[in-house]
Amino acid sequence: MSAIFLEQSAYWLILLGRLLQGIGAAGAAPIVLPLVGDLFEREQEVSEGLGIIETSNTFGKVLSPIVGATLGMLAWYAPFLAIPLFCAISIVLVAFLVEAPKEPKPQVNLKAFVQSIRTVFREKGRWLYAAFLIGGICMFVVFALLFYLSSTLEDKYRLDGVWKGAVLAIPLATLCMASYVTGKKIGKDKIRMKWVSFAGSVLLTASVLVIGWWENIVYMIAAMVFSGIGIGLLLPCLDAMITEGIEKEKRGTITSFYSSMRFIGVSLGPPAVSLLAQSGHSVLFATIGGICAVTSLLSLFSSGREKAEARKAASASGVPCLLHALKSSIRS
């Protein structure tokens, strides 16, 4: 409403509204992943559901620049009026389609709950920290590339409005499709998740580095298409590993950390591009490519360490059993 009545002097109120919007999104987003994990029993269905969630999330990013530009042609404040309408639709859908548990769960002691979360990080911290960092880097790269592409289209090619939104939607559309296909195909196979995420991170790194070689807009968009595919391979695997690898009672807290890292990546992308762009096109994308390379290393080595520890623990636990069997055979 401040956008309508205060017009040019509404900037700070609009900024405050965006702050409240971010708080609301931060409260709603972490609920989605554990909710999907609770709705389905089979891991195959969970993976497919998480793929659809990432697809829907990205589809919103595909539509937002196009819809926003279209509404902006009607009035500059029209997008601000549309947001409450979309939120109201979400509220109605959640209220009528999401069923609450019939029997409330007993309250857990805060101290015991905190201790249980510490236990989770102590036992599974290596791959959890890696997943958090990879998720944050992915969203950092998404919004860094979109910000750079948007600025380039406006400043260099004088492209604005709906057409600019349509161009921005191209790499996001490939991310959307890759997320859907990945969620359908990975199933419950943790080994497949590891190698799919590694392939996605390598593709992401290579495509970002390629952008640094050419400033041609066609090559840039083409490389961003492949970067979108790489991120679309990564995100459903991360979602599935976190959702399926954590007990239901602790899943909401762990996914809230994961969502927080993703939001941090979103917030850091545009300002990082603004600072690095001053050093030149090649330096910008070489730096982002180096950051993407971290995801490749984490995808490759973090899971392997966990498996090595699991094998070590299994072999260690098997030694007493073996000795007991030998003693029994000697006695007999």
FIMARZA-527832 format. One record per residue: x, y, z of N, C-alpha, C in turn. Coordinates in steps of 0.2 Angstrom, whole numbers, padded with zeros to 4 digits, always signed. Layout:
% residues N
XYZXYZXYZ...
***
This chain:
% residues 332
+0004-0006+0000+0000+0000+0000+0004+0006+0000+0010+0006+0003+0015+0012+0003+0017+0013-0004+0018+0008-0008+0020+0009-0015+0015+0013-0019+0008+0013-0017+0003+0017-0020+0003+0024-0018+0002+0024-0011+0000+0031-0008+0006+0035-0007+0012+0033-0006+0018+0037-0005+0022+0038-0011+0021+0034-0016+0025+0034-0022+0032+0035-0022+0035+0040-0024+0043+0041-0024+0046+0041-0017+0042+0043-0012+0045+0042-0005+0044+0036-0001+0042+0031-0005+0040+0024-0002+0046+0020-0001+0052+0022-0003+0057+0017-0004+0059+0013+0002+0059+0017+0008+0061+0014+0014+0056+0009+0017+0049+0011+0016+0044+0006+0018+0044+0000+0013+0045+0001+0007+0046-0005+0003+0051-0009+0005+0057-0006+0007+0063-0010+0009+0061-0014+0015+0057-0011+0020+0055-0014+0026+0051-0020+0024+0046-0019+0020+0042-0024+0017+0046-0030+0015+0051-0029+0011+0055-0034+0008+0059-0038+0014+0060-0034+0019+0063-0037+0025+0058-0042+0028+0052-0040+0029+0047-0044+0032+0046-0050+0028+0046-0049+0021+0045-0054+0016+0050-0060+0017+0056-0057+0018+0062-0062+0019+0061-0066+0025+0059-0063+0030+0058-0066+0037+0052-0072+0036+0047-0070+0032+0042-0075+0031+0044-0081+0027+0048-0079+0022+0051-0085+0018+0055-0089+0021+0059-0086+0026+0064-0090+0030+0060-0094+0035+0054-0092+0037+0050-0097+0041+0047-0102+0038+0045-0101+0031+0041-0106+0028+0046-0111+0024+0051-0109+0021+0055-0113+0017+0058-0119+0020+0061-0119+0026+0064-0125+0029+0059-0130+0031+0052-0128+0031+0047-0133+0032+0046-0138+0027+0047-0136+0021+0045-0140+0015+0049-0147+0014+0056-0147+0015+0059-0153+0014+0057-0158+0019+0057-0157+0026+0055-0162+0031+0048-0164+0030+0043-0159+0027+0036-0161+0026+0036-0166+0020+0040-0166+0015+0040-0171+0010+0042-0177+0012+0048-0177+0017+0050-0183+0020+0045-0187+0024+0041-0183+0027+0036-0186+0032+0030-0188+0028+0028-0185+0022+0022-0187+0018+0023-0194+0015+0029-0196+0013+0030-0202+0010+0035-0207+0014+0033-0213+0013+0037-0218+0017+0043-0221+0013+0042-0222+0006+0047-0225+0002+0052-0220+0000+0058-0221+0000+0064-0217-0002+0063-0215-0009+0061-0219-0013+0060-0217-0020+0055-0212-0021+0049-0212-0017+0044-0207-0017+0047-0200-0015+0051-0201-0009+0054-0195-0006+0058-0191-0011+0062-0195-0015+0067-0192-0020+0063-0189-0025+0058-0192-0028+0054-0189-0033+0050-0183-0031+0047-0183-0024+0044-0177-0022+0049-0171-0021+0055-0173-0019+0060-0167-0018+0062-0165-0025+0062-0169-0030+0064-0166-0036+0058-0162-0039+0052-0163-0037+0046-0159-0039+0047-0152-0035+0049-0153-0029+0049-0147-0025+0054-0142-0028+0060-0145-0030+0065-0141-0033+0063-0138-0040+0059-0142-0043+0057-0140-0050+0052-0134-0049+0047-0135-0044+0042-0129-0042+0046-0123-0040+0051-0124-0036+0055-0118-0033+0058-0114-0039+0061-0118-0044+0064-0115-0049+0059-0112-0054+0054-0116-0055+0049-0113-0060+0046-0106-0058+0046-0105-0051+0044-0099-0048+0049-0093-0051+0055-0095-0050+0061-0091-0053+0060-0089-0060+0058-0094-0064+0057-0094-0071+0052-0089-0073+0046-0089-0069+0040-0085-0070+0041-0078-0067+0045-0077-0062+0045-0071-0058+0047-0065-0063+0053-0065-0066+0055-0060-0070+0050-0058-0076+0047-0063-0079+0042-0062-0084+0035-0059-0081+0033-0062-0076+0027-0060-0073+0028-0053-0070+0033-0052-0067+0035-0045-0064+0035-0040-0069+0039-0041-0075+0039-0036-0080+0033-0035-0083+0028-0040-0084+0022-0039-0087+0017-0035-0082+0017-0036-0076+0014-0032-0071+0016-0025-0071+0023-0024-0071+0026-0018-0071+0024-0013-0077+0022-0016-0082+0020-0012-0088+0013-0009-0087+0009-0012-0082+0003-0009-0080+0003-0004-0075+0008-0005-0070+0009+0001-0065+0015-0001-0062+0020+0003-0060+0026+0001-0057+0025-0002-0050+0019-0001-0047+0018-0004-0040+0014-0010-0041+0012-0012-0047+0008-0018-0048+0011-0025-0045+0017-0026-0046+0020-0032-0043+0020-0032-0036+0020-0027-0032+0019-0027-0025+0012-0029-0023+0007-0027-0027+0000-0029-0026-0001-0036-0027+0003-0039-0032+0002-0046-0034+0005-0051-0028+0010-0049-0025+0013-0053-0020+0008-0056-0015+0004-0051-0011+0000-0054-0006-0005-0058-0009-0007-0058-0016-0012-0062-0019-0009-0069-0019-0003-0069-0022+0001-0076-0022+0001-0079-0015+0003-0075-0010+0004-0078-0003-0003-0080-0001-0009-0077-0002-0015-0079+0000-0017-0086-0003-0015-0087-0010-0016-0093-0013-0012-0099-0009-0006-0097-0007-0002-0102-0004-0005-0104+0003-0008-0099+0006-0011-0100+0013-0017-0105+0012-0021-0103+0007-0027-0107+0006-0025-0115+0005-0020-0115+0000-0018-0122-0002-0015-0126+0004-0011-0123+0008-0008-0126+0014-0014-0128+0019-0019-0123+0020-0024-0124+0025-0028-0130+0023-0030-0131+0017-0035-0136+0015-0031-0143+0012-0025-0143+0010-0022-0148+0007-0017-0152+0011-0014-0149+0016-0009-0152+0021-0013-0154+0027-0013-0160+0028-0016-0163+0034-0011-0163+0040-0013-0160+0046-0009-0160+0052-0010-0167+0055-0005-0169+0059-0006-0176+0063-0011-0175+0068-0015-0181+0068-0021-0181+0073-0019-0181+0080-0013-0185+0082-0011-0185+0088-0005-0181+0089-0005-0175+0093+0001-0171+0094+0007-0175+0097+0013-0174+0095+0019-0177+0098+0020-0174+0105+0023-0179+0109+0025-0176+0116+0030-0171+0116+0030-0166+0120+0035-0161+0120+0042-0164+0122+0047-0162+0119+0054-0164+0120+0058-0159+0124+0062-0161+0129+0066-0157+0133+0071-0153+0129+0071-0147+0130+0076-0143+0126+0083-0145+0126+0085-0146+0132+0092-0148+0133+0094-0155+0130+0089-0160+0130+0090-0166+0127+0089-0165+0119+0085-0161+0117+0085-0160+0110+0091-0157+0107+0094-0152+0110+0100-0149+0108+0106-0154+0108+0106-0158+0113+0111-0163+0114+0110-0168+0108+0104-0170+0106+0103-0174+0100+0105-0171+0094+0104-0165+0093+0107-0161+0087+0114-0161+0087+0117-0160+0092+0125-0161+0093+0127-0168+0091+0123-0173+0093+0125-0180+0091+0125-0181+0084+0120-0178+0080+0119-0178+0073+0125-0175+0070+0127-0169+0072+0133-0166+0069+0139-0170+0070+0140-0173+0076+0146-0176+0078+0146-0183+0074+0141-0186+0072+0141-0192+0069+0141-0191+0061+0137-0186+0059+0136-0185+0051+0139-0179+0049+0143-0175+0053+0145-0168+0052+0148-0167+0045+0153-0172+0043+0157-0171+0037+0153-0170+0031+0148-0175+0030+0144-0174+0024+0139-0169+0025+0136-0168+0031+0131-0162+0032+0134-0155+0030+0140-0154+0033+0143-0148+0032+0145-0147+0024+0147-0152+0021+0148-0152+0014+0142-0150+0010+0136-0154+0012+0130-0152+0009+0127-0145+0010+0128-0143+0016+0127-0136+0017+0131-0131+0013+0137-0132+0013+0141-0128+0009+0140-0128+0001+0139-0134-0001+0137-0135-0008+0130-0131-0010+0125-0132-0006+0119-0129-0007+0120-0121-0007+0124-0119-0002+0125-0111-0002+0128-0109-0008+0133-0113-0011+0137-0111-0017+0132-0111-0023+0128-0116-0023+0124-0117-0029+0119-0111-0030+0116-0109-0024+0112-0103-0024+0116-0096-0025+0122-0096-0023+0126-0090-0024+0127-0090-0032+0129-0095-0035+0130-0095-0042+0124-0093-0046+0118-0096-0044+0112-0095-0048+0111-0087-0048+0111-0084-0042+0109-0077-0042+0115-0073-0044+0121-0075-0044+0127-0071-0046+0126-0071-0054+0125-0076-0057+0124-0077-0064+0118-0073-0067+0113-0074-0063+0107-0070-0066+0108-0062-0065+0111-0060-0060+0112-0053-0059+0117-0050-0064+0122-0054-0066+0127-0052-0071+0123-0052-0078+0119-0057-0079+0116-0057-0086+0111-0052-0086+0107-0050-0081+0102-0045-0081+0106-0038-0082+0111-0037-0079+0115-0031-0079+0118-0030-0086+0120-0035-0089+0123-0035-0096+0117-0034-0101+0112-0037-0100+0106-0036-0105+0104-0029-0105+0104-0026-0099+0101-0019-0098+0107-0014-0101+0113-0015-0098+0118-0009-0100+0121-0010-0107+0122-0016-0109+0125-0017-0115+0121-0018-0121+0115-0021-0120+0110-0023-0126+0104-0019-0125+0103-0015-0120+0097-0011-0119+0091-0015-0120+0091-0021-0117+0085-0026-0117+0082-0025-0110+0076-0024-0109+0072-0023-0103+0065-0026-0103+0062-0026-0098+0055-0028-0098+0054-0035-0099+0049-0037-0102+0047-0044-0103+0052-0048-0107+0055-0045-0112+0060-0048-0116+0066-0050-0112+0068-0046-0107+0074-0047-0103+0072-0053-0098+0066-0053-0096+0063-0058-0091+0063-0065-0095+0062-0065-0101+0061-0071-0105+0068-0074-0106+0073-0069-0107+0080-0072-0108+0083-0074-0101+0081-0071-0096+0083-0073-0089+0080-0080-0088+0075-0082-0090+0071-0088-0089+0074-0094-0093+0079-0093-0098+0081-0098-0101+0086-0103-0097+0091-0100-0094+0095-0105-0089+0091-0108-0084+0086-0104-0081+0082-0106-0076+0077-0112-0078+0075-0112-0084+0071-0117-0087+0075-0123-0087+0081-0123-0089+0085-0129-0089+0086-0132-0082+0087-0128-0078+0088-0130-0071+0082-0133-0068+0076-0130-0070+0070-0133-0068+0069-0140-0071+0070-0141-0077+0069-0148-0080+0074-0153-0078+0081-0151-0077+0086-0155-0074+0084-0157-0067+0081-0153-0063+0079-0155-0056+0074-0160-0056+0069-0159-0061+0063-0164-0061+0066-0171-0063+0070-0171-0068+0073-0177-0071+0077-0181-0065+0081-0177-0062+0086-0180-0057+0082-0183-0051+0077-0179-0049+0073-0182-0044+0069-0188-0045+0067-0189-0052+0064-0195-0054+0069-0201-0054+0075-0199-0056+0080-0205-0058+0084-0207-0052+0086-0203-0047+0091-0205-0042+0088-0210-0037+0081-0210-0036+0078-0215-0031+0081-0215-0024+0083-0220-0022+0086-0221-0015+0093-0223-0015+0096-0223-0021+0103-0225-0022+0108-0220-0020+0111-0220-0014+0116-0215-0012+0122-0215-0016+0124-0220-0019+0130-0220-0023+0129-0216-0029+0123-0217-0032+0121-0214-0038+0120-0206-0036+0117-0204-0030+0117-0197-0028+0124-0194-0028+0129-0198-0026+0135-0195-0025+0138-0193-0032+0138-0198-0037+0141-0197-0043+0137-0192-0048+0130-0192-0047+0126-0187-0050+0128-0180-0048+0128-0179-0041+0130-0173-0039+0137-0171-0041+0142-0176-0041+0149-0174-0043+0149-0172-0051+0145-0176-0055+0144-0174-0062+0141-0167-0063+0136-0165-0059+0133-0159-0059+0138-0153-0057+0142-0154-0052+0147-0149-0050+0152-0148-0055+0155-0154-0058+0160-0153-0063+0157-0149-0069+0151-0151-0071+0148-0147-0077+0147-0140-0075+0145-0138-0069+0144-0131-0066+0150-0128-0067+0156-0131-0064+0162-0127-0064+0165-0126-0071+0164-0131-0075+0167-0130-0082+0163-0125-0086+0156-0125-0085+0152-0120-0089+0153-0112-0086+0155-0112-0080+0156-0105-0077+0163-0103-0080+0168-0107-0080+0174-0105-0083+0174-0103-0090+0170-0107-0094+0169-0105-0101+0166-0098-0102+0162-0096-0098+0159-0089-0098+0165-0084-0098+0170-0086-0094+0175-0081-0093+0179-0080-0099+0179-0085-0104+0183-0084-0110+0180-0080-0115+0173-0080-0115+0170-0076-0120+0165-0071-0117+0164-0065-0120+0159-0060-0118+0153-0060-0122+0154-0064-0128+0148-0064-0132+0142-0067-0129+0136-0063-0130+0130-0065-0126+0127-0072-0127+0128-0074-0134+0125-0080-0136+0129-0086-0132+0136-0085-0132+0140-0090-0128+0139-0090-0121+0138-0084-0118+0136-0083-0111+0130-0087-0109+0125-0086-0113+0118-0089-0111+0119-0096-0112+0122-0099-0118+0123-0106-0119+0127-0109-0113+0132-0106-0110+0136-0109-0105+0131-0108-0098+0127-0103-0098+0123-0103-0092+0118-0108-0092+0116-0110-0098+0111-0116-0099+0114-0122-0096+0120-0124-0097+0124-0130-0094+0125-0129-0087+0126-0123-0085+0127-0122-0077+0120-0123-0074+0115-0121-0077+0108-0123-0074+0107-0130-0074+0109-0134-0079+0109-0141-0079+0113-0144-0073+0119-0141-0072+0123-0144-0067+0120-0143-0060+0117-0137-0059+0114-0136-0052+0108-0140-0052+0104-0141-0057+0098-0145-0057+0100-0153-0055+0106-0155-0057+0108-0161-0055+0110-0161-0047+0113-0156-0045+0115-0156-0038+0110-0155-0033+0105-0151-0034+0101-0149-0028+0096-0155-0026+0093-0158-0031+0089-0164-0028+0093-0169-0025+0099-0170-0027+0103-0175-0023+0105-0173-0016+0106-0166-0015+0107-0164-0008+0101-0164-0004+0095-0162-0007+0089-0163-0003+0087-0170-0001+0088-0174-0006+0087-0181-0004+0092-0184+0001+0098-0183+0001+0103-0185+0006+0101-0182+0013+0100-0176+0013+0098-0173+0020+0092-0176+0022+0087-0176+0018+0080-0178+0021+0080-0185+0022+0083-0190+0018+0083-0197+0020+0088-0199+0025+0093-0195+0026+0099-0197+0030+0098-0195+0037+0093-0191+0039+0092-0189+0046+0085-0191+0048+0085-0193+0055+0079-0195+0058+0073-0190+0058+0067-0192+0058+0061-0187+0057+0061-0182+0062+0063-0184+0069+0063-0180+0074+0068-0174+0074+0073-0175+0070+0078-0170+0070+0079-0167+0063+0075-0169+0058+0075-0167+0051+0074-0160+0050+0069-0157+0054+0067-0150+0053+0072-0145+0055+0076-0147+0060+0081-0143+0062+0087-0143+0058+0089-0149+0055+0094-0149+0051+0093-0146+0044+0087-0147+0041+0085-0143+0035+0085-0136+0036+0083-0133+0042+0083-0126+0043+0090-0123+0042+0095-0127+0045+0102-0125+0043+0104-0125+0036+0102-0130+0032+0103-0131+0025+0099-0125+0022+0093-0123+0023+0090-0118+0020+0093-0111+0021+0096-0110+0028+0099-0104+0029+0105-0103+0025+0109-0109+0024+0115-0108+0020+0113-0106+0012+0107-0109+0010+0105-0107+0003+0103-0100+0003+0100-0097+0008+0098-0090+0008+0104-0086+0009+0109-0088+0012+0115-0084+0013+0118-0084+0006+0118-0089+0002+0121-0089-0005+0117-0084-0009+0110-0084-0009+0106-0080-0013+0108-0072-0011+0109-0071-0005+0111-0064-0003+0118-0062-0005+0122-0066-0005+0129-0064-0007+0131-0064-0014+0127-0067-0018+0128-0067-0026+0128-0060-0029+0123-0056-0029+0123-0050-0032+0129-0045-0030+0129-0044-0023+0135-0039-0021+0142-0042-0023+0143-0049-0023+0149-0051-0025+0151-0050-0032+0146-0051-0036+0147-0049-0043+0148-0042-0044+0145-0037-0041+0146-0030-0041+0153-0028-0040+0156-0032-0035+0163-0030-0033+0168-0033-0037+0167-0040-0039+0172-0043-0043+0172-0040-0051+0166-0038-0053+0165-0036-0060+0170-0030-0061+0172-0026-0056+0176-0020-0057+0183-0023-0059+0185-0029-0057+0191-0032-0059+0192-0035-0066+0186-0035-0069+0185-0038-0076+0181-0044-0077+0179-0045-0083+0175-0051-0084+0178-0058-0083+0185-0058-0085+0188-0065-0084+0190-0066-0077+0192-0061-0073+0193-0062-0066+0187-0064-0062+0181-0061-0064+0175-0062-0061+0173-0069-0061+0173-0072-0068+0171-0079-0069+0176-0084-0067+0183-0082-0067+0188-0086-0064+0187-0087-0057+0185-0082-0053+0184-0083-0046+0178-0087-0044+0172-0086-0048+0166-0090-0047+0167-0097-0049+0171-0098-0054+0173-0105-0056+0177-0108-0051+0182-0105-0048+0186-0108-0042+0181-0109-0036+0176-0105-0035+0171-0107-0030+0167-0113-0031+0165-0114-0038+0162-0120-0040+0166-0126-0040+0173-0125-0041+0177-0131-0040+0177-0134-0033+0176-0130-0028+0175-0132-0021+0169-0137-0021+0164-0136-0024+0158-0141-0024+0160-0148-0027+0164-0148-0032+0167-0154-0035+0171-0158-0030+0175-0155-0027+0179-0158-0022+0175-0161-0016+0170-0157-0014+0166-0159-0008+0162-0165-0010+0159-0164-0016+0155-0170-0019+0159-0176-0019+0165-0176-0021+0169-0182-0022+0171-0185-0016+0174-0181-0011+0177-0183-0005+0173-0184+0001+0168-0180+0002+0164-0180+0008+0161-0186+0009+0157-0189+0004+0154-0195+0005+0158-0201+0006+0164-0201+0002+0169-0206+0003+0171-0207+0010+0173-0201+0013+0175-0202+0020+0170-0205+0025+0164-0203+0024+0158-0206+0028+0158-0214+0027+0158-0216+0020+0158-0223+0019+0164-0227+0022+0170-0223+0022+0176-0227+0025+0175-0228+0032+0172-0222+0035+0171-0223+0043+0166-0228+0044+0161-0229+0040+0156-0234+0041+0159-0241+0040+0163-0242+0035+0166-0248+0034+0171-0250+0040+0174-0245+0042+0179-0246+0048+0175-0248+0054+0169-0244+0055+0165-0246+0061+0162-0253+0061+0160-0255+0054+0157-0261+0054+0162-0267+0055+0168-0265+0052+0174-0270+0053+0176-0271+0060+0176-0265+0064+0178-0265+0071+0172-0269+0075+0166-0267+0073+0161-0271+0077+0161-0278+0075+0163-0280+0070+0163-0287+0068+0169-0291+0071+0174-0288+0073+0180-0291+0077+0177-0295+0083+0174-0292+0088+0172-0296+0093+0167-0302+0092+0163-0301+0086+0159-0306+0084+0163-0312+0082+0168-0310+0078+0172-0316+0075+0176-0319+0080+0179-0316+0085+0182-0319+0091+0177-0323+0095+0171-0321+0096+0166-0325+0099+0165-0332+0095+0164-0331+0089+0163-0337+0085+0169-0342+0085+0175-0339+0085+0181-0344+0085+0181-0347+0092+0180-0344+0097+0180-0347+0104+0174-0352+0105+0169-0351+0102+0163-0356+0102+0165-0362+0098+0168-0361+0092+0170-0367+0088+0176-0371+0092+0180-0368+0095+0186-0371+0099+0183-0375+0105+0178-0372+0108+0175-0376+0114+0171-0382+0112+0168-0381+0106+0164-0387+0104+0169-0392+0101
***
